[in-house]
Amino acid sequence: MPNRLHQTVIASLLASACAMPAAADVPQVSADIGPVHGLVARVMQGLGEPALIVRQGATPHGYSLSPSEARALQESDLVFWVGPELEPWLGGVIETLAGDAEVIALLDAPGTETLPFCQGATFEAHDHGDHDHGEHDHGDHDHGDHDHGEHDHEHGDHDHAHEDADADAHVEHGDEGHHHSHDGADPHAWLDPHNAQVWLGVIAEALAEADPENAATYEANAEEGRAEIETAAEEVRASLAPVQGLEFVVFHDAYQYFETSFGMTAAGAISVGDASDPSPARVAEIRETVEELGVSCVFSEPQFNQGLVETVLEGADGHSGTIDPLGSDIALGPDFYPAFLTAIGEAIVSCAE
């Protein structure tokens, strides 16, 4: 009798194991920053979780990988990143540690809408040419129908079986020499919910190609994720309606994708980029703008010098607030991106009140 019971239990366990999805078949995936990680996590929901390359709270413009981060990248089958425009140091690291991985630079993905950098410390009203960037008609965009052959996929000839010592060693990347250029496309494109929706389709297609057995799940997750982003964007747009026309200054020029999506316009940016400190002349120009326009809000970022905001606001009637283009305080996972949009909208409304 005990033997029969034992055999029954074993058979039951084996049947359960066969019914479970084969986790080993799901690709190992890395994503560069929190917002991209959130999109990948949404597409992979129920099947696996991506690894994060640049830890939350750090700047992607200059970063030192820990041994565990380097090892996760080394083991990746797919790598999703914004591109060298944001992280000029990362391309070489990916080539060294994940040379056999499929690498997708999302800024170059078909359907991504990009904007040029704003110039100078103070901004005129953003002129984006023919882009109808404030009111996207998402019904006209086929976010899932991308030509996968056009993506920026990089396949190196490197041996993927690197020595473990390569992953155990820190990969050092200081800020020096790694400031992103302020010519060409502004790489902060994830702050446009339309681009996030497009990227969900790109991510789903790449995962489906690597893992055909789970293609339907990836595609369904991407579709649900697009709807969730649309709902969050509509809620943020409604919450910002009462503060349209708010005069505000941001810490650095990273937010124009969000601004143009939601009908906001920053008066200027304290820093030319989040990898460099502003000159005294630039700070003085921003202070003059704050006084002349009666700027209500000056936004800092958690990763950088809060004292600069205090300097800019000295003697003015404005308030300070904090917005984070990377969502460092938001829990990683499939719900990240809608929460990320909501957090930025709430920070703007809170500062305006």
DRENKOLKOL-893465 format. One record per residue (C-alpha): residue number from 1; residue in three letters; x negated, y, z. Coordinates in nm, 4 decimals, always signed. Layout:
N
fiba n->NUM res->ALA u->X v->Y w->Z
...
# end
This chain:
353
fiba n->1 res->MET u->+0.0000 v->+0.0000 w->+0.0000
fiba n->2 res->PRO u->-0.2759 v->+0.2529 w->+0.0845
fiba n->3 res->ASN u->-0.4505 v->+0.1683 w->-0.2427
fiba n->4 res->ARG u->-0.1308 v->+0.2273 w->-0.4386
fiba n->5 res->LEU u->-0.0791 v->+0.5617 w->-0.2598
fiba n->6 res->HIS u->-0.4416 v->+0.6554 w->-0.3306
fiba n->7 res->GLN u->-0.3999 v->+0.5740 w->-0.7000
fiba n->8 res->THR u->-0.0790 v->+0.7790 w->-0.7139
fiba n->9 res->VAL u->-0.2524 v->+1.0843 w->-0.5637
fiba n->10 res->ILE u->-0.5435 v->+1.0550 w->-0.8058
fiba n->11 res->ALA u->-0.3074 v->+1.0238 w->-1.1014
fiba n->12 res->SER u->-0.1142 v->+1.3282 w->-0.9845
fiba n->13 res->LEU u->-0.4323 v->+1.5331 w->-0.9490
fiba n->14 res->LEU u->-0.5522 v->+1.4290 w->-1.2933
fiba n->15 res->ALA u->-0.2175 v->+1.5239 w->-1.4476
fiba n->16 res->SER u->-0.2312 v->+1.8636 w->-1.2790
fiba n->17 res->ALA u->-0.5846 v->+1.9201 w->-1.3988
fiba n->18 res->CYS u->-0.4862 v->+1.8355 w->-1.7551
fiba n->19 res->ALA u->-0.1972 v->+2.0823 w->-1.7381
fiba n->20 res->MET u->-0.4238 v->+2.3691 w->-1.6318
fiba n->21 res->PRO u->-0.5888 v->+2.5878 w->-1.8980
fiba n->22 res->ALA u->-0.9522 v->+2.5049 w->-1.9608
fiba n->23 res->ALA u->-1.1273 v->+2.7997 w->-1.8017
fiba n->24 res->ALA u->-1.4574 v->+2.6851 w->-1.9498
fiba n->25 res->ASP u->-1.3213 v->+2.7564 w->-2.2987
fiba n->26 res->VAL u->-1.2471 v->+3.1215 w->-2.2212
fiba n->27 res->PRO u->-1.5311 v->+3.3480 w->-2.3410
fiba n->28 res->GLN u->-1.7583 v->+3.5202 w->-2.0938
fiba n->29 res->VAL u->-1.6992 v->+3.8931 w->-2.1423
fiba n->30 res->SER u->-1.8668 v->+4.2123 w->-2.0217
fiba n->31 res->ALA u->-1.7335 v->+4.5693 w->-2.0389
fiba n->32 res->ASP u->-1.9365 v->+4.8825 w->-1.9848
fiba n->33 res->ILE u->-1.7194 v->+5.1157 w->-1.7706
fiba n->34 res->GLY u->-1.4090 v->+5.0922 w->-1.5536
fiba n->35 res->PRO u->-1.1519 v->+5.2123 w->-1.8103
fiba n->36 res->VAL u->-1.2814 v->+4.9708 w->-2.0769
fiba n->37 res->HIS u->-1.2997 v->+4.6926 w->-1.8180
fiba n->38 res->GLY u->-0.9356 v->+4.7603 w->-1.7309
fiba n->39 res->LEU u->-0.8267 v->+4.7243 w->-2.0924
fiba n->40 res->VAL u->-1.0218 v->+4.4009 w->-2.1350
fiba n->41 res->ALA u->-0.8843 v->+4.2683 w->-1.8067
fiba n->42 res->ARG u->-0.5302 v->+4.3393 w->-1.9286
fiba n->43 res->VAL u->-0.5866 v->+4.1407 w->-2.2470
fiba n->44 res->MET u->-0.7519 v->+3.8537 w->-2.0560
fiba n->45 res->GLN u->-0.4888 v->+3.8476 w->-1.7795
fiba n->46 res->GLY u->-0.4071 v->+3.4903 w->-1.6754
fiba n->47 res->LEU u->-0.7105 v->+3.3471 w->-1.8537
fiba n->48 res->GLY u->-1.0225 v->+3.5097 w->-1.7132
fiba n->49 res->GLU u->-1.1872 v->+3.8289 w->-1.5922
fiba n->50 res->PRO u->-1.4562 v->+4.0411 w->-1.7560
fiba n->51 res->ALA u->-1.7747 v->+4.1507 w->-1.5829
fiba n->52 res->LEU u->-1.8442 v->+4.5219 w->-1.5308
fiba n->53 res->ILE u->-2.1815 v->+4.6489 w->-1.6540
fiba n->54 res->VAL u->-2.1936 v->+4.9940 w->-1.4889
fiba n->55 res->ARG u->-2.0622 v->+4.9680 w->-1.1354
fiba n->56 res->GLN u->-1.7854 v->+5.1995 w->-1.0217
fiba n->57 res->GLY u->-1.9067 v->+5.5300 w->-0.8842
fiba n->58 res->ALA u->-2.2172 v->+5.5415 w->-1.1049
fiba n->59 res->THR u->-2.2694 v->+5.7499 w->-1.4176
fiba n->60 res->PRO u->-2.3037 v->+5.5569 w->-1.7445
fiba n->61 res->HIS u->-2.5527 v->+5.8117 w->-1.8800
fiba n->62 res->GLY u->-2.8422 v->+5.6639 w->-1.6856
fiba n->63 res->TYR u->-2.8165 v->+5.3409 w->-1.4901
fiba n->64 res->SER u->-3.0196 v->+5.0598 w->-1.3367
fiba n->65 res->LEU u->-2.8645 v->+4.7138 w->-1.3645
fiba n->66 res->SER u->-2.8765 v->+4.4922 w->-1.0577
fiba n->67 res->PRO u->-2.9941 v->+4.1311 w->-1.1021
fiba n->68 res->SER u->-2.6345 v->+4.0034 w->-1.0876
fiba n->69 res->GLU u->-2.5171 v->+4.2617 w->-1.3439
fiba n->70 res->ALA u->-2.8036 v->+4.1718 w->-1.5752
fiba n->71 res->ARG u->-2.7273 v->+3.8011 w->-1.5370
fiba n->72 res->ALA u->-2.3574 v->+3.8531 w->-1.6162
fiba n->73 res->LEU u->-2.4508 v->+4.0466 w->-1.9290
fiba n->74 res->GLN u->-2.6968 v->+3.7764 w->-2.0274
fiba n->75 res->GLU u->-2.4239 v->+3.5121 w->-2.0047
fiba n->76 res->SER u->-2.1703 v->+3.7099 w->-2.2096
fiba n->77 res->ASP u->-2.0208 v->+3.5867 w->-2.5341
fiba n->78 res->LEU u->-1.8576 v->+3.9251 w->-2.6042
fiba n->79 res->VAL u->-1.9539 v->+4.2750 w->-2.4940
fiba n->80 res->PHE u->-1.7176 v->+4.5721 w->-2.5205
fiba n->81 res->TRP u->-1.8664 v->+4.9180 w->-2.4794
fiba n->82 res->VAL u->-1.7835 v->+5.2727 w->-2.5835
fiba n->83 res->GLY u->-2.1031 v->+5.2990 w->-2.7849
fiba n->84 res->PRO u->-2.4456 v->+5.4656 w->-2.7915
fiba n->85 res->GLU u->-2.2842 v->+5.8085 w->-2.7969
fiba n->86 res->LEU u->-2.1973 v->+5.7581 w->-2.4292
fiba n->87 res->GLU u->-2.4732 v->+5.5209 w->-2.3190
fiba n->88 res->PRO u->-2.7806 v->+5.5582 w->-2.5419
fiba n->89 res->TRP u->-2.9803 v->+5.3336 w->-2.3078
fiba n->90 res->LEU u->-2.7401 v->+5.0392 w->-2.3148
fiba n->91 res->GLY u->-2.7808 v->+4.9225 w->-2.6740
fiba n->92 res->GLY u->-3.1367 v->+4.8045 w->-2.6164
fiba n->93 res->VAL u->-3.0382 v->+4.6304 w->-2.2945
fiba n->94 res->ILE u->-2.7567 v->+4.4432 w->-2.4676
fiba n->95 res->GLU u->-2.9928 v->+4.3404 w->-2.7472
fiba n->96 res->THR u->-3.2468 v->+4.2133 w->-2.4951
fiba n->97 res->LEU u->-3.0143 v->+4.0321 w->-2.2562
fiba n->98 res->ALA u->-2.7191 v->+3.9369 w->-2.4775
fiba n->99 res->GLY u->-2.8675 v->+3.9143 w->-2.8233
fiba n->100 res->ASP u->-2.6346 v->+3.6363 w->-2.9333
fiba n->101 res->ALA u->-2.3175 v->+3.8024 w->-2.8034
fiba n->102 res->GLU u->-2.0625 v->+3.9702 w->-3.0258
fiba n->103 res->VAL u->-2.0834 v->+4.3407 w->-2.9458
fiba n->104 res->ILE u->-1.7945 v->+4.5763 w->-3.0151
fiba n->105 res->ALA u->-1.8523 v->+4.9535 w->-3.0001
fiba n->106 res->LEU u->-1.4990 v->+5.0795 w->-2.9410
fiba n->107 res->LEU u->-1.5665 v->+5.4379 w->-3.0467
fiba n->108 res->ASP u->-1.6229 v->+5.3030 w->-3.3992
fiba n->109 res->ALA u->-1.3155 v->+5.0789 w->-3.3999
fiba n->110 res->PRO u->-1.0635 v->+5.1425 w->-3.6797
fiba n->111 res->GLY u->-0.7768 v->+5.3598 w->-3.5614
fiba n->112 res->THR u->-0.9774 v->+5.5401 w->-3.2914
fiba n->113 res->GLU u->-0.9193 v->+5.9148 w->-3.3022
fiba n->114 res->THR u->-1.2300 v->+6.1143 w->-3.2137
fiba n->115 res->LEU u->-1.2886 v->+6.4828 w->-3.1440
fiba n->116 res->PRO u->-1.6027 v->+6.6957 w->-3.1687
fiba n->117 res->PHE u->-1.7596 v->+6.8326 w->-2.8531
fiba n->118 res->CYS u->-1.6466 v->+7.1731 w->-2.7334
fiba n->119 res->GLN u->-1.9269 v->+7.4272 w->-2.7550
fiba n->120 res->GLY u->-2.0349 v->+7.6736 w->-2.4882
fiba n->121 res->ALA u->-1.9442 v->+7.7148 w->-2.1226
fiba n->122 res->THR u->-1.5988 v->+7.8556 w->-2.1992
fiba n->123 res->PHE u->-1.3602 v->+7.7008 w->-2.4488
fiba n->124 res->GLU u->-1.1314 v->+7.8595 w->-2.6985
fiba n->125 res->ALA u->-0.8083 v->+7.6716 w->-2.7573
fiba n->126 res->HIS u->-0.9163 v->+7.3326 w->-2.8878
fiba n->127 res->ASP u->-0.8922 v->+7.3218 w->-3.2658
fiba n->128 res->HIS u->-0.8716 v->+6.9621 w->-3.3756
fiba n->129 res->GLY u->-0.8080 v->+7.0126 w->-3.7390
fiba n->130 res->ASP u->-0.5570 v->+6.7745 w->-3.8878
fiba n->131 res->HIS u->-0.5233 v->+6.5572 w->-3.5773
fiba n->132 res->ASP u->-0.1725 v->+6.5706 w->-3.4355
fiba n->133 res->HIS u->-0.3300 v->+6.4697 w->-3.1080
fiba n->134 res->GLY u->-0.0750 v->+6.5992 w->-2.8625
fiba n->135 res->GLU u->+0.2253 v->+6.3954 w->-2.9723
fiba n->136 res->HIS u->+0.1326 v->+6.0548 w->-3.1107
fiba n->137 res->ASP u->+0.4152 v->+5.8632 w->-3.2701
fiba n->138 res->HIS u->+0.3178 v->+5.5212 w->-3.1434
fiba n->139 res->GLY u->+0.5867 v->+5.3603 w->-3.3475
fiba n->140 res->ASP u->+0.3936 v->+5.4451 w->-3.6631
fiba n->141 res->HIS u->+0.0684 v->+5.2919 w->-3.5439
fiba n->142 res->ASP u->+0.0131 v->+4.9207 w->-3.5907
fiba n->143 res->HIS u->-0.2186 v->+4.8760 w->-3.2950
fiba n->144 res->GLY u->-0.2657 v->+4.5061 w->-3.3425
fiba n->145 res->ASP u->-0.3374 v->+4.4881 w->-3.7155
fiba n->146 res->HIS u->-0.7043 v->+4.5680 w->-3.7441
fiba n->147 res->ASP u->-0.9512 v->+4.4445 w->-3.9988
fiba n->148 res->HIS u->-1.1905 v->+4.2644 w->-3.7679
fiba n->149 res->GLY u->-1.4583 v->+4.2699 w->-4.0335
fiba n->150 res->GLU u->-1.4836 v->+4.6472 w->-4.0104
fiba n->151 res->HIS u->-1.5680 v->+4.6540 w->-3.6425
fiba n->152 res->ASP u->-1.9165 v->+4.7364 w->-3.5282
fiba n->153 res->HIS u->-2.0078 v->+4.3791 w->-3.4320
fiba n->154 res->GLU u->-2.3729 v->+4.3241 w->-3.3677
fiba n->155 res->HIS u->-2.5169 v->+3.9735 w->-3.3799
fiba n->156 res->GLY u->-2.8829 v->+3.9495 w->-3.2913
fiba n->157 res->ASP u->-3.1170 v->+3.6651 w->-3.3805
fiba n->158 res->HIS u->-3.2457 v->+3.6488 w->-3.0254
fiba n->159 res->ASP u->-3.2502 v->+3.3291 w->-2.8244
fiba n->160 res->HIS u->-2.9601 v->+3.3589 w->-2.5808
fiba n->161 res->ALA u->-3.1291 v->+3.1266 w->-2.3345
fiba n->162 res->HIS u->-3.3526 v->+3.3912 w->-2.1786
fiba n->163 res->GLU u->-3.5725 v->+3.3113 w->-1.8860
fiba n->164 res->ASP u->-3.3921 v->+3.3567 w->-1.5541
fiba n->165 res->ALA u->-3.6608 v->+3.6033 w->-1.4592
fiba n->166 res->ASP u->-3.5250 v->+3.8410 w->-1.7227
fiba n->167 res->ALA u->-3.1916 v->+3.8551 w->-1.5431
fiba n->168 res->ASP u->-3.3445 v->+3.8668 w->-1.1953
fiba n->169 res->ALA u->-3.5505 v->+4.1742 w->-1.2768
fiba n->170 res->HIS u->-3.3879 v->+4.5166 w->-1.2468
fiba n->171 res->VAL u->-3.3408 v->+4.6897 w->-1.5791
fiba n->172 res->GLU u->-3.4429 v->+5.0477 w->-1.5102
fiba n->173 res->HIS u->-3.2858 v->+5.3375 w->-1.6955
fiba n->174 res->GLY u->-3.3366 v->+5.6800 w->-1.5495
fiba n->175 res->ASP u->-3.1677 v->+5.9949 w->-1.6725
fiba n->176 res->GLU u->-3.4800 v->+6.1248 w->-1.8391
fiba n->177 res->GLY u->-3.4519 v->+6.0886 w->-2.2148
fiba n->178 res->HIS u->-3.1031 v->+5.9422 w->-2.1952
fiba n->179 res->HIS u->-2.8815 v->+6.2505 w->-2.2116
fiba n->180 res->HIS u->-2.6162 v->+6.1940 w->-2.4739
fiba n->181 res->SER u->-2.6170 v->+6.4365 w->-2.7649
fiba n->182 res->HIS u->-2.3527 v->+6.7076 w->-2.7771
fiba n->183 res->ASP u->-2.3405 v->+6.6899 w->-3.1539
fiba n->184 res->GLY u->-2.0927 v->+6.4673 w->-3.3340
fiba n->185 res->ALA u->-1.8028 v->+6.2853 w->-3.1692
fiba n->186 res->ASP u->-1.7210 v->+6.3334 w->-2.8032
fiba n->187 res->PRO u->-1.7474 v->+5.9771 w->-2.6635
fiba n->188 res->HIS u->-1.4902 v->+6.0193 w->-2.3816
fiba n->189 res->ALA u->-1.2217 v->+5.8837 w->-2.6140
fiba n->190 res->TRP u->-1.0734 v->+5.6434 w->-2.3560
fiba n->191 res->LEU u->-0.9003 v->+5.9451 w->-2.1970
fiba n->192 res->ASP u->-0.6556 v->+5.9472 w->-2.4890
fiba n->193 res->PRO u->-0.3853 v->+5.6855 w->-2.4217
fiba n->194 res->HIS u->-0.3398 v->+5.6396 w->-2.7955
fiba n->195 res->ASN u->-0.7013 v->+5.5255 w->-2.8244
fiba n->196 res->ALA u->-0.6541 v->+5.2938 w->-2.5263
fiba n->197 res->GLN u->-0.3599 v->+5.1334 w->-2.7051
fiba n->198 res->VAL u->-0.5647 v->+5.0927 w->-3.0210
fiba n->199 res->TRP u->-0.8487 v->+4.9369 w->-2.8242
fiba n->200 res->LEU u->-0.6168 v->+4.6806 w->-2.6680
fiba n->201 res->GLY u->-0.5524 v->+4.5512 w->-3.0183
fiba n->202 res->VAL u->-0.9235 v->+4.5505 w->-3.1041
fiba n->203 res->ILE u->-1.0047 v->+4.3622 w->-2.7838
fiba n->204 res->ALA u->-0.7261 v->+4.1083 w->-2.8387
fiba n->205 res->GLU u->-0.8399 v->+4.0412 w->-3.1929
fiba n->206 res->ALA u->-1.2013 v->+3.9861 w->-3.0915
fiba n->207 res->LEU u->-1.1004 v->+3.7532 w->-2.8085
fiba n->208 res->ALA u->-0.8591 v->+3.5615 w->-3.0318
fiba n->209 res->GLU u->-1.1336 v->+3.5114 w->-3.2877
fiba n->210 res->ALA u->-1.3684 v->+3.3799 w->-3.0188
fiba n->211 res->ASP u->-1.0984 v->+3.1725 w->-2.8470
fiba n->212 res->PRO u->-0.8289 v->+3.0750 w->-3.1010
fiba n->213 res->GLU u->-0.6474 v->+2.8407 w->-2.8606
fiba n->214 res->ASN u->-0.5497 v->+3.1374 w->-2.6432
fiba n->215 res->ALA u->-0.4890 v->+3.3837 w->-2.9274
fiba n->216 res->ALA u->-0.1160 v->+3.4092 w->-2.8595
fiba n->217 res->THR u->-0.1792 v->+3.4993 w->-2.4950
fiba n->218 res->TYR u->-0.4312 v->+3.7683 w->-2.5852
fiba n->219 res->GLU u->-0.1940 v->+3.9198 w->-2.8391
fiba n->220 res->ALA u->+0.1038 v->+3.9114 w->-2.6009
fiba n->221 res->ASN u->-0.1023 v->+4.0675 w->-2.3220
fiba n->222 res->ALA u->-0.2172 v->+4.3455 w->-2.5530
fiba n->223 res->GLU u->+0.1386 v->+4.4183 w->-2.6604
fiba n->224 res->GLU u->+0.2570 v->+4.4338 w->-2.2999
fiba n->225 res->GLY u->-0.0406 v->+4.6521 w->-2.2114
fiba n->226 res->ARG u->+0.0457 v->+4.9000 w->-2.4859
fiba n->227 res->ALA u->+0.3997 v->+4.9300 w->-2.3509
fiba n->228 res->GLU u->+0.2673 v->+4.9860 w->-1.9983
fiba n->229 res->ILE u->+0.0360 v->+5.2618 w->-2.1179
fiba n->230 res->GLU u->+0.3204 v->+5.4247 w->-2.3118
fiba n->231 res->THR u->+0.5375 v->+5.4258 w->-1.9994
fiba n->232 res->ALA u->+0.2580 v->+5.5691 w->-1.7847
fiba n->233 res->ALA u->+0.1798 v->+5.8376 w->-2.0445
fiba n->234 res->GLU u->+0.5442 v->+5.9451 w->-2.0610
fiba n->235 res->GLU u->+0.5572 v->+5.9726 w->-1.6818
fiba n->236 res->VAL u->+0.2355 v->+6.1743 w->-1.6704
fiba n->237 res->ARG u->+0.3620 v->+6.4035 w->-1.9461
fiba n->238 res->ALA u->+0.6822 v->+6.4678 w->-1.7489
fiba n->239 res->SER u->+0.4894 v->+6.5386 w->-1.4287
fiba n->240 res->LEU u->+0.2627 v->+6.7878 w->-1.6054
fiba n->241 res->ALA u->+0.5458 v->+6.9757 w->-1.7760
fiba n->242 res->PRO u->+0.5941 v->+7.2209 w->-1.4850
fiba n->243 res->VAL u->+0.2229 v->+7.3153 w->-1.4846
fiba n->244 res->GLN u->+0.1771 v->+7.3726 w->-1.8567
fiba n->245 res->GLY u->-0.0337 v->+7.6849 w->-1.9032
fiba n->246 res->LEU u->-0.2365 v->+7.6167 w->-1.5882
fiba n->247 res->GLU u->-0.5762 v->+7.7865 w->-1.6052
fiba n->248 res->PHE u->-0.8386 v->+7.5380 w->-1.4882
fiba n->249 res->VAL u->-1.2082 v->+7.4586 w->-1.5221
fiba n->250 res->VAL u->-1.3519 v->+7.1058 w->-1.5317
fiba n->251 res->PHE u->-1.6885 v->+6.9883 w->-1.4078
fiba n->252 res->HIS u->-1.8090 v->+6.8801 w->-1.7502
fiba n->253 res->ASP u->-1.6674 v->+6.8601 w->-2.1001
fiba n->254 res->ALA u->-1.5109 v->+6.5148 w->-2.0741
fiba n->255 res->TYR u->-1.1392 v->+6.5804 w->-2.0673
fiba n->256 res->GLN u->-1.0337 v->+6.7208 w->-2.4032
fiba n->257 res->TYR u->-0.8854 v->+6.3860 w->-2.5098
fiba n->258 res->PHE u->-0.6606 v->+6.3933 w->-2.2035
fiba n->259 res->GLU u->-0.5898 v->+6.7644 w->-2.2498
fiba n->260 res->THR u->-0.4821 v->+6.7339 w->-2.6120
fiba n->261 res->SER u->-0.2718 v->+6.4264 w->-2.5380
fiba n->262 res->PHE u->-0.0799 v->+6.6047 w->-2.2635
fiba n->263 res->GLY u->-0.0742 v->+6.9655 w->-2.3813
fiba n->264 res->MET u->-0.3318 v->+7.1029 w->-2.1368
fiba n->265 res->THR u->-0.6348 v->+7.3223 w->-2.2145
fiba n->266 res->ALA u->-0.9359 v->+7.3737 w->-1.9881
fiba n->267 res->ALA u->-1.0811 v->+7.7244 w->-1.9771
fiba n->268 res->GLY u->-1.4350 v->+7.5869 w->-1.9573
fiba n->269 res->ALA u->-1.6768 v->+7.3373 w->-1.8074
fiba n->270 res->ILE u->-1.9364 v->+7.3963 w->-1.5370
fiba n->271 res->SER u->-2.1908 v->+7.1532 w->-1.6803
fiba n->272 res->VAL u->-2.2834 v->+7.0883 w->-2.0419
fiba n->273 res->GLY u->-2.2829 v->+6.7166 w->-1.9626
fiba n->274 res->ASP u->-2.2674 v->+6.4846 w->-1.6663
fiba n->275 res->ALA u->-2.6308 v->+6.3896 w->-1.7136
fiba n->276 res->SER u->-2.7695 v->+6.7402 w->-1.6626
fiba n->277 res->ASP u->-2.7372 v->+7.0328 w->-1.4234
fiba n->278 res->PRO u->-2.5982 v->+7.3610 w->-1.5592
fiba n->279 res->SER u->-2.8254 v->+7.6616 w->-1.5979
fiba n->280 res->PRO u->-2.7734 v->+7.9642 w->-1.3714
fiba n->281 res->ALA u->-2.6550 v->+8.1587 w->-1.6778
fiba n->282 res->ARG u->-2.3885 v->+7.8984 w->-1.7505
fiba n->283 res->VAL u->-2.2654 v->+7.9008 w->-1.3894
fiba n->284 res->ALA u->-2.2496 v->+8.2815 w->-1.4020
fiba n->285 res->GLU u->-2.0469 v->+8.2667 w->-1.7242
fiba n->286 res->ILE u->-1.8013 v->+8.0221 w->-1.5684
fiba n->287 res->ARG u->-1.7659 v->+8.2417 w->-1.2580
fiba n->288 res->GLU u->-1.6831 v->+8.5368 w->-1.4816
fiba n->289 res->THR u->-1.4221 v->+8.3282 w->-1.6634
fiba n->290 res->VAL u->-1.2673 v->+8.2191 w->-1.3321
fiba n->291 res->GLU u->-1.2317 v->+8.5818 w->-1.2263
fiba n->292 res->GLU u->-1.1118 v->+8.7202 w->-1.5609
fiba n->293 res->LEU u->-0.8503 v->+8.4502 w->-1.6262
fiba n->294 res->GLY u->-0.7415 v->+8.4047 w->-1.2671
fiba n->295 res->VAL u->-0.8298 v->+8.0359 w->-1.2873
fiba n->296 res->SER u->-0.6172 v->+7.8401 w->-1.0412
fiba n->297 res->CYS u->-0.8149 v->+7.5161 w->-1.0220
fiba n->298 res->VAL u->-1.1775 v->+7.4126 w->-1.0546
fiba n->299 res->PHE u->-1.2229 v->+7.0373 w->-1.0678
fiba n->300 res->SER u->-1.5245 v->+6.8512 w->-0.9393
fiba n->301 res->GLU u->-1.6151 v->+6.4876 w->-1.0002
fiba n->302 res->PRO u->-1.7057 v->+6.2432 w->-0.7233
fiba n->303 res->GLN u->-2.0378 v->+6.1435 w->-0.8817
fiba n->304 res->PHE u->-2.1878 v->+6.4929 w->-0.8936
fiba n->305 res->ASN u->-2.2851 v->+6.8091 w->-0.7056
fiba n->306 res->GLN u->-1.9767 v->+6.9390 w->-0.5243
fiba n->307 res->GLY u->-2.1667 v->+7.2551 w->-0.4290
fiba n->308 res->LEU u->-2.1453 v->+7.3834 w->-0.7857
fiba n->309 res->VAL u->-1.7671 v->+7.4017 w->-0.7586
fiba n->310 res->GLU u->-1.7957 v->+7.6017 w->-0.4388
fiba n->311 res->THR u->-2.0394 v->+7.8383 w->-0.6133
fiba n->312 res->VAL u->-1.8015 v->+7.8890 w->-0.9043
fiba n->313 res->LEU u->-1.5063 v->+7.9562 w->-0.6718
fiba n->314 res->GLU u->-1.6932 v->+8.1905 w->-0.4383
fiba n->315 res->GLY u->-1.4905 v->+8.5108 w->-0.4009
fiba n->316 res->ALA u->-1.2068 v->+8.3783 w->-0.6223
fiba n->317 res->ASP u->-0.8503 v->+8.2811 w->-0.5298
fiba n->318 res->GLY u->-0.8584 v->+7.9435 w->-0.7021
fiba n->319 res->HIS u->-0.8504 v->+7.5975 w->-0.5469
fiba n->320 res->SER u->-1.0765 v->+7.3003 w->-0.5924
fiba n->321 res->GLY u->-0.9658 v->+6.9513 w->-0.6835
fiba n->322 res->THR u->-1.1248 v->+6.6262 w->-0.7946
fiba n->323 res->ILE u->-1.0660 v->+6.4313 w->-1.1124
fiba n->324 res->ASP u->-1.2711 v->+6.1353 w->-1.2208
fiba n->325 res->PRO u->-1.3050 v->+6.0440 w->-1.5896
fiba n->326 res->LEU u->-1.4131 v->+5.6935 w->-1.4871
fiba n->327 res->GLY u->-1.1490 v->+5.6198 w->-1.2218
fiba n->328 res->SER u->-1.4094 v->+5.5111 w->-0.9679
fiba n->329 res->ASP u->-1.1593 v->+5.4823 w->-0.6823
fiba n->330 res->ILE u->-0.9101 v->+5.2702 w->-0.8754
fiba n->331 res->ALA u->-0.9124 v->+4.8943 w->-0.8198
fiba n->332 res->LEU u->-1.0499 v->+4.7023 w->-1.1154
fiba n->333 res->GLY u->-0.8115 v->+4.4714 w->-1.2946
fiba n->334 res->PRO u->-0.5314 v->+4.4573 w->-1.5514
fiba n->335 res->ASP u->-0.3368 v->+4.7440 w->-1.3906
fiba n->336 res->PHE u->-0.6308 v->+4.9833 w->-1.4026
fiba n->337 res->TYR u->-0.5535 v->+5.1984 w->-1.7057
fiba n->338 res->PRO u->-0.1953 v->+5.3080 w->-1.6247
fiba n->339 res->ALA u->-0.3089 v->+5.3868 w->-1.2684
fiba n->340 res->PHE u->-0.6034 v->+5.5792 w->-1.4120
fiba n->341 res->LEU u->-0.3790 v->+5.8051 w->-1.6229
fiba n->342 res->THR u->-0.1456 v->+5.8577 w->-1.3293
fiba n->343 res->ALA u->-0.4315 v->+5.9544 w->-1.0962
fiba n->344 res->ILE u->-0.5571 v->+6.2271 w->-1.3288
fiba n->345 res->GLY u->-0.2087 v->+6.3687 w->-1.3734
fiba n->346 res->GLU u->-0.1479 v->+6.3667 w->-0.9981
fiba n->347 res->ALA u->-0.4792 v->+6.5447 w->-0.9305
fiba n->348 res->ILE u->-0.3909 v->+6.8242 w->-1.1716
fiba n->349 res->VAL u->-0.0417 v->+6.8691 w->-1.0285
fiba n->350 res->SER u->-0.1732 v->+6.8619 w->-0.6726
fiba n->351 res->CYS u->-0.4308 v->+7.1334 w->-0.7399
fiba n->352 res->ALA u->-0.1712 v->+7.3513 w->-0.9129
fiba n->353 res->GLU u->+0.0705 v->+7.3409 w->-0.6192
# end
